[in-house]
């Protein structure tokens, strides 16, 4: 699931249609062995004053905009990955990282994305 989420963040590019983005999302689930899991929970969308300004779906029109915050949350039954990021001219800037939580790295499109790991308290 961390690979799906990292690929969604990497695929959030200004001017890209939500329709094309969602098609890629569906392909990522299928390539990962969970072709229908995207149907079981919303996948997120642009965020701001609301938890999501709107939820992106297969029928969402419009384009991804620069300087917009996004929160994608791919899920597979029993688990979900979610972060909020700002789409800048330099690319996605993660907003929800913290040094208090362990991470592991996932590389997608020649960029490494820190993903939250499982926190184990001893």
C-alpha positions as CSV (number, residue, x, y, z in Angstrom):
1,X,0.0,0.0,0.0
2,X,2.9,2.4,0.7
3,X,3.9,2.0,-3.0
4,X,0.4,2.9,-4.2
5,X,0.4,5.9,-1.9
6,X,3.8,7.1,-3.0
7,X,2.8,6.6,-6.7
8,X,-0.3,8.7,-6.1
9,X,1.7,11.5,-4.6
10,X,4.2,11.4,-7.4
11,X,1.4,11.3,-10.0
12,X,-0.2,14.5,-8.6
13,X,1.0,16.9,-11.2
14,X,-0.5,20.3,-12.2
15,X,-2.7,20.3,-15.2
16,X,-3.4,16.6,-15.0
17,X,-7.1,15.6,-15.3
18,X,-8.7,13.9,-12.3
19,X,-10.1,11.4,-14.7
20,X,-6.6,10.3,-15.9
21,X,-5.3,10.4,-12.3
22,X,-8.1,8.1,-11.1
23,X,-7.4,5.7,-14.0
24,X,-3.8,5.4,-12.9
25,X,-5.0,4.9,-9.3
26,X,-7.2,1.9,-10.4
27,X,-4.2,0.5,-12.4
28,X,-1.9,0.8,-9.3
29,X,-4.4,-1.2,-7.2
30,X,-4.7,-3.9,-10.0
31,X,-0.9,-4.1,-10.4
32,X,-0.5,-4.5,-6.7
33,X,-2.9,-7.5,-6.6
34,X,-5.9,-5.7,-5.2
35,X,-7.9,-4.7,-8.3
36,X,-11.2,-3.9,-6.5
37,X,-10.1,-2.5,-3.1
38,X,-10.3,1.1,-4.4
39,X,-14.1,0.6,-4.4
40,X,-14.3,0.0,-0.6
41,X,-13.2,3.4,0.6
42,X,-12.9,6.9,-0.9
43,X,-9.4,7.7,-2.2
44,X,-9.2,11.3,-1.0
45,X,-8.8,14.5,-2.9
46,X,-7.9,18.2,-2.5
47,X,-8.1,19.4,1.0
48,X,-8.3,22.8,2.7
49,X,-10.9,24.0,5.1
50,X,-12.8,20.7,4.8
51,X,-11.3,17.3,5.3
52,X,-11.7,17.0,1.5
53,X,-12.9,19.9,-0.7
54,X,-14.3,17.0,-2.8
55,X,-13.6,13.3,-3.2
56,X,-11.9,12.3,-6.5
57,X,-13.7,9.4,-8.2
58,X,-13.8,7.9,-11.7
59,X,-16.3,10.6,-12.8
60,X,-14.6,13.7,-11.3
61,X,-14.0,16.4,-13.8
62,X,-11.4,19.1,-13.7
63,X,-7.6,19.3,-13.3
64,X,-5.1,19.1,-10.5
65,X,-3.9,22.6,-9.5
66,X,-0.6,23.9,-8.4
67,X,-0.5,25.3,-4.8
68,X,-3.3,23.0,-3.7
69,X,-3.1,20.7,-0.7
70,X,-4.1,17.1,-1.2
71,X,-4.7,14.1,1.0
72,X,-4.9,10.8,-0.8
73,X,-5.7,7.8,1.3
74,X,-5.4,4.5,-0.5
75,X,-6.7,1.6,1.6
76,X,-6.8,-2.2,1.6
77,X,-9.1,-3.9,3.9
78,X,-7.8,-3.5,7.4
79,X,-5.2,-0.8,6.6
80,X,-5.0,2.8,5.2
81,X,-2.2,5.1,4.3
82,X,-2.7,8.9,4.4
83,X,-0.7,12.1,4.4
84,X,-1.3,15.7,3.5
85,X,0.9,17.5,1.0
86,X,1.1,20.8,-0.8
87,X,1.6,20.6,-4.6
88,X,4.3,23.2,-5.2
89,X,6.2,24.2,-8.4
90,X,9.1,22.0,-7.0
91,X,6.7,19.0,-6.6
92,X,4.8,17.6,-3.6
93,X,5.8,18.9,-0.2
94,X,4.8,16.6,2.6
95,X,3.1,18.5,5.4
96,X,2.3,15.7,7.9
97,X,5.8,14.2,8.5
98,X,7.0,14.3,12.1
99,X,10.3,13.2,13.6
100,X,8.2,11.5,16.4
101,X,7.0,8.7,14.0
102,X,9.2,6.0,12.4
103,X,9.3,6.0,8.6
104,X,10.7,3.9,5.7
105,X,11.5,5.0,2.2
106,X,9.7,4.1,-1.0
107,X,11.2,5.2,-4.3
108,X,8.8,6.1,-7.2
109,X,9.8,8.0,-10.3
110,X,13.3,8.6,-9.1
111,X,12.2,10.3,-5.9
112,X,12.2,8.8,-2.4
113,X,9.1,9.3,-0.3
114,X,9.2,8.7,3.4
115,X,6.2,6.6,4.4
116,X,5.0,6.1,8.0
117,X,6.0,2.8,9.5
118,X,4.4,0.9,12.3
119,X,5.1,2.5,15.7
120,X,6.3,0.0,18.3
121,X,6.6,1.3,21.9
122,X,8.8,-0.6,24.2
